[in-house]
């Protein structure tokens, strides 16, 4: 990356030509870094206030490691999603700040302490098989600075399990509902709470669930008001949206 643009702005601040606040605003549009196989947006953290995220699936361990190594120079904390043990092993070659959450398939590179919001995000699953997607949401939400309350295996097949947790669910500021099969849990919870509900359909289910499409369509057609839906198995996207709501 050409640093002459950055140096010019810093010189303007030092000479009094530019106010620090104006410089910070201008720095939000700084260019990316070209690694040849990847264009790294080095200033997403400055623009959004969130850690940078890398989608690892389809990238080699060496590619992910090289991206992380360059990102660590300009970012504090980094998320690597859909990561494998091989991706983690490659990153651990040059940093001890990485932690691999195997169920969530997420690597968290933590170089700075996380300041947590007082508001809570509840992450709820219909079944135990939905937990990997829920953990992707939970780990992401925590890394973005949110308290997370995990409530797992409370699907509609045994509605009494859900009702026993309703007080706990209502204490959350945002609710992420992760469900496969027919995906009915999001509608049920949406009708019981006065908080935003983010529904995550999962690819769990028998043949007619069509890899999560059945749950997706159920959630999109929810008769409960206040339910929004993200893509199939997209725990990361649900957590990012929930965190944005928590920031308001």
Secondary structure, 3 states (H helix, E strand, C coil): CCCHHHHHHHHHHHHCCCCHHHHHHHHCCCCCEECCCCEECCCHHHHHCCCEEEECCCCCHHHHHHHHHHHCCCCCCEEEECCCHHHHHHHCCCCCCEEEECCCCEEEECCCCCCCCCCEEEEEECCHHHHHHHHHHHHHHHHCCCEEEEECCCCHHHHHHHHCCHHHHHCCCEEEEEECCCCCHHHHHHCCCCCEEEEEECCCCCHHHHHHHHHHHHHHCCCCCCEEEECCCCHHHHHHHHHHHHHC
